[in-house]
Amino acid sequence: MDERKVSAALILLAVPLLAFLLAPVLITIPISFSADPYLSFPPSGWSTRWYRAAFSGGAVLDAFATSVVLAVIVTTLSLLIALPAAVALVRLRWGWVSALEGFLTAPLLLPAIVLGLAILIVFAPLGLLATFPGLVAAHLVVTLPYALRILSTALAAAPLAAEEAAATLGASPLRVFWRVTLPAIRPGLAASAALCFLVSFDEVVISLFLTGPRLSTLPVWMFHHVENEADPLVAAVSVLLIALTVAIVLVVDRTAGLSRTFVK
Amino acid sequence: MTAALAVPPPDMPNPARLPAGPALLAAIVAVNLLGFVAPVLNLLRLSFLKVEAIGTLRQTFDLSSWHAILTDGFYAGLLADSVLTCTLITGLTLVLSYPVALLIHRCRGTVRTLLLVMVVTPLLTSAVVRTYGWVALLYDQGLVNGVLMALGMSAPLRLMFNTVGVVIGLTEILMPYMILSLLAGFGRLDPRCEEAAQTLGAPPWRIFLRVVLPLTLPGIALGCLLTFVLALSSFITPKLLGGGRVFLLATEIYDQAMVTLNWPLAAALSIVILAMFGLALVLYGRLVRRIG
């Protein structure tokens, strides 16, 4: 497609709207460097006291550690479970594949508040509330559909002819998968790992139902903190989270492509 | 890679190459059954049970939750408020997102990628972080009130802990979804149609009303469906920006489940949300058929 004219009126209209869209994300940056003990803008002075407060231990660091370990485990399990499933869905052309795919991605259609409540009620009698395995299982329900979708797309685009050539030349199915298929879908693997990590790391509604005073994730800790007090501590944590998000957006853009992943 | 290689032929490959097809799917199906199907079915069952004392359930059939929802005026008001607020949010989100989506659609290369990063980054940023940002903007000592006071206002505007704050926050939080839905629908927008209208002497506003808008209606319908459904099920933003003073379906579900510990009522309200989803989907289906 050649260059198209973008009218000045459209740019004038869209720029303030983009500013509105980015305002709440951007304002956390100056606030995180505030010297004030409470939330105010503009701050009366500047300091790094809130970053020091965030890193000085206690509940924030505990919650952060829980979230990182949780996200790593959930991402690993998501790839291990979704990859074989994606292979089966894409390579075996069963008649009911699309129905099965719809069924497996259905958890994404359910509002998190409903899913969280539903899981809470089933997990409570099993003793899984406020436990690490409970959080892993609940997060898997929402990360697996993302992983399955991205990996299926990647597998469908992988060159089948190369696999067939390798098989014809005597490579075992496992070897074909390891040496031909896997390298071909590496961008898809990276993109789904990045998204699963982010979805798990940012998950808050379902986690709210499944955490307690002894076990909290970073977003749940932030939620309760914002609910109870207005100080710049959350801003400092937010800036670190935003940096992580931007990094992951760039990973997805470099691997799967932003347009292809988010604009269908 | 050529197009011929990109799509596997329908009869390929034979099951001999994948001897363990069902085994490959076992784990994901198990997670889905145990973590999604069973809990949701259980939710439906639970809405017909009874709470004895706080937190304990009696396993007897009981219609008190549904009776309360259908007869108590509080829940009718809650439902009406939720639908009205979410409709307002959907309309605002559409108006504010359309120009951005059109701009992205018309840009190419680095500018397009940059604009997409600006849209997707908020989408992937935690709702808690973005809501906190809105607290910082709308607070009595926040940015917006700071500017207003500097311009000569005597007292800060109450922009938080009320419906105004919830509407502003949710509109911004849902904009990326609307923008991406609109973009997906803009594929039908052929620049040659606009050029033809322009050549024939139509002024820009007329081209927009008669050419651009009708061609992008499917994207608008999809975006509105998604935004409405997401607004209705949003919890973090109404809870934090509403400060416990704005009552919507989702916040009520949480309060009943975690504060009052009336699980059957929370379950019944969840079914109400799902029914609203179904209704929105039916309306969307009709609309799409009408648009063609």
Interface residues (C-beta under 8 A of the other chain):
Chain A: M1 E3 R4 K5 V6 S7 A9 L10 I11 L13 A14 L17 L18 F20 L21 L22 A23 P24 V25 L26 I27 T28 I31 Y38 L39 S40 F41 P42 L80 I81 A82 P84 A85 V87 A88 L89 V90 R91 L92 R93 W94 L100 F103 L104 A106 P107 L109 L110 P111 A112 I113 V114 L115 L117 A118 I119 L120 I121 V122 A137 A138 L140 V141 L144 L148 A156 A157 P159 L160 A161 E163 E164 A167 P173 L198 D202 V204 V205 L208 F209 P219 M222 F223 V226 E227 A230 V234 A235 S238 L241 I242 T245 V246 I248 V249 L250 V252 D253 L258 S259 F262 V263 K264
Chain B: M1 L5 A6 V7 P8 P9 P10 D11 M12 P13 P15 R17 L18 G21 P22 A23 L24 L25 A27 I28 V29 V31 N32 L34 G35 F36 A38 P39 V40 N42 L43 L46 L96 S97 P99 V100 L102 L103 R106 C107 R108 R112 T113 L115 L116 V117 M118 V119 V120 T121 P122 L123 L124 T125 S126 A127 V128 V129 R130 T131 Y132 G133 W134 V135 A136 L137 Y139 Q141 G142 L143 G146 G169 E172 M175 P176 L180 L183 A184 P191 P204 V229 L232 S233 F235 I236 K239 L240 A250 I253 Y254 A257 M258 W263 A266 A267 S270 I273 L274 F277
